[in-house]
């Protein structure tokens, strides 16, 4: 039986390492996007809308790992600065659709270059083969997480 974990033991745990990497990548991305006054969370919203992955607050909350209140606040800001447009559905007036404005559509490719630059910093020294293996492993872990954490939430 294991007694109290020392900090060095905790720092070797997968959750700690993944969390630390995610935090570092988010900080790096926030720095890359700072000249555009866009956060990493706002980038995720712009990208999801641009790629057609989401067009409502509910669908955004399924693809972006943030709580719905945070997503809503970020969308509010993106609307205020003219990058996202809200419109009521003609079929269901309760449903609000999100879309990028012309300015939002023009900005996404420029931001994508910054995202790629940030990713490149974190992947420096890792071969293409290692990157592909890591991506496969992460995808499988996320599938397991989906089943373990979100099962029955529908």
Secondary structure by P-SEA (a helix, b strand, c coil): ccccccaaaaaacaaaaaaaaaaaaaaaaaaaaccccccaaaaaaaaaaaacccccaaaaaacccccaaaaaaaaaaaaaaccbbbbcccccccbbbbbbcaaaaaaaaaaaaaaaaaaaaaaccccaaaaaaaaaaaaaaaaaaaaacccccc
